[in-house]
């Protein structure tokens, strides 16, 4: 479970999270949506320990943010090591988490095949297209099979096939022991995937119900005939 109570965060006197309280149950796929600058990425960084809240309480299922190896956030493309090839980079990620060598090899093979980047696996990451870089980032985030998986805009720059494969993978990945939190400005991604949605606006939670949250953005209900087609 992830729990935040009255969390505040500012950068250079600009408030990005304001008295934010949120609870995500174990076993859920939870969506965070909102416009750019609404605080989605800052919230994920606080949950995984990359940033520290100015005030408030943050609890995750197995301890203090940043102190556990069971949580992961999506590697941003800027964090990829351009000089390495995809195989060496993923191998490096596996060794960080002390995954056995034979298991590292197996996961690299499975992920590169599933996301269809086997043909560039041994080429430098710096030569990859934006879409391939996103696939490598997603693969790195899920490589050690964390209990708490944080994905920041995972659908961005993915083609239709890769998009659907990611949806399928996340549906398979979730279990009673695992929790996924996803951010996206495109709420259509949440219709087929999430158990609940929070709408962030100017650092505050607007809504915690998937139907009414989507209604505020799209002007229609998730279960309307238009979306059931």
Buried (B, 14 or more C-beta within 10 A) or exposed (E): BBBBEEBBBBEEEEBBBBBBBBBBEBBBBBBBBBEEBBBBBBBBBBBBBBBEBBEBEBBBBEEEBBEBEBBBBBBEBEEBEEEBBBBBBBBBBBEEBEBEEEEBBEBBEEBBEBBBBBEBBEBBBEEBEEBBBBBBBBBBBBBBBBBBBBBBBBBBBBEEEBBEBBBEBBEEBBEEEBBBBBBBBEBEBBBEBBBBBBBBBBBBBBBBBBBBBBBBBBEEBBEEEEEEE
